[in-house]
Amino acid sequence: MNSNRIDLNLLRVFDVILKTRSITVAAATLGLTQSSVSNALGRLRDALGDPLFVRTSEGMIPTPLAEEIARPIQESISRIHRTLECKPGFDPQRADRTFTLFMTEVGQMFTMPRLFRLLAQEAPHVRLHTEQVPPFRMRESAMESGDVDLAVGYFQEFQGPFHRQKLFTESFACACRIGHPIADAPTPDRFLQAEFIAYVPTGSGHAAMEAAINTAYEQQGAQRAIRVKVSHFMGLWTLVAESDLLVVLPRSMAKVLAGMAPLQVIESPIPLPTFEITQHWHERFHHHPANKWLRSRIAFLLGGGIETA
């Protein structure tokens, strides 16, 4: 086989299919159509004389040859990325670039105004984009490729070579309509008997939060009565303001909600767990000047003035 005849772009397609185990996800990650990715895989199969991946119920599983060549290909791609990204430091006052962050809609409401004000002073030409948090494999692939710079919020652990920095510890609080009977006497019995709204947006850590709240109920010998379950923040405040339903949320989120409607925030009369708000980034960008600068500013903003990165 003459390696000079292989289109090196095919190796990038190979690498993404290997990581995602899916033609569909690989196409979305690469910004290509599924037919383009299938065509590229077909060309590489012809060049190497091997199917490379076999479709199973668990996804596209690599053949022995694919597993053998995977590591050298991945290392070569990584070296190419590092070479092309090797630039002198980052000057925020002169920088003209876009930073993209994975962030939930509530994280965006809580964080982005403060972050934009800070960047308007320190990096006047920098632009900010946020992306809704996708499923694990797409999330990690986007951050590895550099399409997304940071993930900021509450996340279950990332798989692979990712760094994690704690920003602050968050607690839960309860939001209810003003005048709700439970607000005057939030006893454990009344709280355990109340009906709730569960807020569980797709792709975020809120499912784990809801599981932790349910566990706290079980420790009290009760089961939480979920009357409504929603996946979008839009309109949540109206549901709470116009009903006797309660909603347990991260405290910062509950305060945001209370600023949108006639709601009040009350303390839970039963013990609820705390959790950590963090930022994550891929190992490839651990020493990247622009990425280091951005996460230092987020740490300063949300981490009580700590600028470590």
ABEGO torsion letter per residue (X at the ends): XBAAABBAAAAAAAAAAAAAGBAAAAAAAAGBBAAAAAAAAAAAAAAAGBAGBBBBAAEBBBBAAAAAAAAAAAAAAAAAAAAAABBBBBBAAABBBBBBBBBBAAAAAAAAAAAAAAAAAABAABBBBBBBBBBAAAAAAAAAAGABABBBEBBBBBBEBBBBBBABBBBBBBBBBBGBAAAABBBAAAAAABBBBBBBBBGBAAAAAAAAAAAAAAAAGBBBBBABBBABABGAAAAAAABABBBBBBAAAAAAAAAABBBBBBBBABBBBBBBBBBBBBAAAAABAAAAAAAAAAAAAAAGGBABX
